[in-house]
Amino acid sequence: AANDTLLPPNNDDSSPSITLPAPFLFFGTSYSTVSVNNNGYLSFSWSGALVKPYLCDVDTRGTGSVWYRITQNATLLAKAANNIRSLTGTSVSLQWLFIATWDHVGYYSRGTNKTNTFQAVLATDNIRSYAIFLYADGLIQWPSSGAQV
């Protein structure tokens, strides 16, 4: 999307800490920053707390990209709230989303013949927090470890 930030092509790097609009409660601890790692996970400060939508040895030096953003777009907030309601039966009024997308990413070392596409969405109503993982049909083409492709 137009307002996404691109993580430069790399192997094993992370974004700088990104300040969230309000704390994200994760297993009883409030976090005010998050980082996106090329290898398929989000981390909160240097605490060791991780959200792992697809932990794998991503290498974007050959193909693919990792994008992230914070949004308060009403359409996206409503879509995420609908997903949460359909899965949990809980109605929520979300305040913001953090979206990280691994788009057609390759594997170590500079693998390009198979790619993976997946997304993590952090969402909160400032009381409860949610992590939504999205995987498009047919777009996970290599395994999360020991990429024997």
Secondary structure, DSSP 4 states (H G I P E B T S, - for coil): -TT-EEEPS-BS-BPPPEEEEEEEEETTEEEEEEEEETTTEEEETTTTEEE-SS---BBTTTS-EEEEEEE--HHHHHHHHHHHHHHHS------EEEEEEEEEEEETTTEEEEEEEEEEEEEE-SSSEEEEEEEEEEEE-S-SSS---
